[in-house]
């Protein structure tokens, strides 16, 4: 039975963490399972589709899923930047409320062909 009255939220990082990402995911999934959940939704907080989104994250999620077995399902959602059309109004509203003459968009780019297009469109 799925729990719907509350949500668990956790964070994990691909780099600069004491544990590899797949282990961080496993720990959160095991905790989720112990509290009655049977699925974990994983939302990558990336604006562009680079190596991490296309290769690293799917590999780490697959490793975690293999080690967890079938008791809990890991669902890798589309990365945040794939929903840029929903972010643009939010960012535009924020920009309209701050008085300044200049804006700088800072983002981690990608070497993948077309990987920076969402950032260019946002800018």
Number of C-alpha atoms within 10 A of each C-alpha: 6 8 11 7 5 6 9 10 10 11 9 16 14 14 9 8 10 9 13 14 22 21 17 19 25 20 14 17 25 16 13 19 16 10 11 12 20 18 16 19 12 19 13 17 11 17 22 25 24 19 13 16 17 12 11 13 18 14 15 19 20 14 16 20 20 11 12 17 9 10 12 18 16 19 13 15 10 15 18 16 18 14 12 17 12 11 13 14 11 12 11 11 10 10 12 10 8 8 7 8 5 5 8 6 8 8 11 10 15 15 10 12 9 12 16 18 15 17 17 11 10 15 11
